[in-house]
Amino acid sequence: MKRLLLVAVLALFSMAALSACNTMEGLGKDVKKLGEKVEDKASN
């Protein structure tokens, strides 16, 4: 029973870590686009 609980907890932590990576990747893309827009405005 303890082993099943441990596996379930590890699975939940793994899913949380993977979803956090996707979120950070999306945030990085948004920041990159924002930087490109600022560059375009500065060069005009």
Backbone as CSV, one residue per row, in Angstrom:
resi,resn,N_x,N_y,N_z,CA_x,CA_y,CA_z,C_x,C_y,C_z
1,MET,0.819,-1.193,0.000,0.000,0.000,0.000,0.866,1.260,0.000
2,LYS,1.928,1.251,0.801,2.818,2.406,0.851,3.515,2.608,-0.497
3,ARG,3.845,1.513,-1.147,4.528,1.611,-2.439,3.609,2.254,-3.480
4,LEU,2.327,1.879,-3.483,1.358,2.452,-4.406,1.211,3.955,-4.164
5,LEU,1.147,4.346,-2.908,1.046,5.764,-2.555,2.285,6.516,-3.016
6,LEU,3.455,5.936,-2.833,4.701,6.569,-3.260,4.729,6.753,-4.771
7,VAL,4.308,5.749,-5.517,4.271,5.834,-6.974,3.287,6.916,-7.418
8,ALA,2.133,6.994,-6.751,1.134,8.011,-7.096,1.678,9.413,-6.843
9,VAL,2.348,9.607,-5.720,2.918,10.922,-5.393,4.007,11.294,-6.399
10,LEU,4.855,10.365,-6.753,5.900,10.631,-7.741,5.298,10.985,-9.094
11,ALA,4.233,10.312,-9.467,3.569,10.609,-10.742,2.997,12.020,-10.731
12,LEU,2.388,12.434,-9.627,1.839,13.784,-9.530,2.940,14.839,-9.625
13,PHE,4.052,14.620,-8.932,5.167,15.567,-9.008,5.747,15.632,-10.417
14,SER,5.808,14.495,-11.092,6.329,14.471,-12.459,5.433,15.263,-13.399
15,MET,4.129,15.100,-13.268,3.193,15.843,-14.124,3.303,17.341,-13.845
16,ALA,3.451,17.707,-12.596,3.571,19.123,-12.236,4.853,19.713,-12.827
17,ALA,5.937,18.969,-12.772,7.209,19.456,-13.308,7.135,19.625,-14.828
18,LEU,6.501,18.687,-15.507,6.397,18.771,-16.964,5.511,19.936,-17.392
19,SER,4.441,20.174,-16.682,3.568,21.290,-17.049,4.260,22.616,-16.768
20,ALA,5.092,22.670,-15.746,5.833,23.899,-15.452,6.829,24.189,-16.567
21,CYS,7.448,23.171,-17.115,8.395,23.373,-18.216,7.680,23.959,-19.425
22,ASN,6.508,23.450,-19.731,5.753,23.981,-20.863,5.372,25.427,-20.625
23,THR,5.021,25.771,-19.417,4.648,27.142,-19.092,5.842,28.069,-19.267
24,MET,6.992,27.648,-18.792,8.186,28.485,-18.907,8.604,28.639,-20.366
25,GLU,8.415,27.606,-21.164,8.730,27.690,-22.589,7.832,28.717,-23.261
26,GLY,6.563,28.698,-22.933,5.617,29.667,-23.495,5.954,31.080,-23.064
27,LEU,6.346,31.244,-21.812,6.729,32.565,-21.310,7.963,33.066,-22.051
28,GLY,8.909,32.199,-22.298,10.117,32.582,-23.039,9.789,33.051,-24.451
29,LYS,8.868,32.366,-25.107,8.463,32.767,-26.462,7.778,34.130,-26.448
30,ASP,6.937,34.372,-25.435,6.251,35.661,-25.327,7.249,36.798,-25.104
31,VAL,8.218,36.565,-24.249,9.232,37.594,-23.980,10.057,37.861,-25.231
32,LYS,10.359,36.829,-25.976,11.123,36.993,-27.208,10.349,37.846,-28.211
33,LYS,9.062,37.573,-28.379,8.232,38.355,-29.303,8.159,39.810,-28.859
34,LEU,8.024,40.027,-27.561,7.972,41.386,-27.039,9.274,42.119,-27.331
35,GLY,10.392,41.451,-27.150,11.693,42.049,-27.448,11.829,42.403,-28.922
36,GLU,11.325,41.542,-29.788,11.382,41.828,-31.230,10.548,43.054,-31.580
37,LYS,9.387,43.208,-30.955,8.540,44.364,-31.218,9.202,45.650,-30.740
38,VAL,9.863,45.584,-29.588,10.573,46.759,-29.068,11.711,47.129,-30.012
39,GLU,12.420,46.135,-30.516,13.506,46.398,-31.479,12.970,47.072,-32.733
40,ASP,11.854,46.585,-33.249,11.265,47.160,-34.445,10.869,48.620,-34.223
41,LYS,10.281,48.920,-33.083,9.879,50.297,-32.781,11.113,51.199,-32.638
42,ALA,12.178,50.677,-32.056,13.385,51.462,-31.836,14.084,51.769,-33.155
43,SER,14.000,50.852,-34.108,14.702,51.064,-35.364,13.939,51.989,-36.312
44,ASN,12.643,52.212,-36.065,11.845,53.097,-36.931,11.990,54.491,-36.545
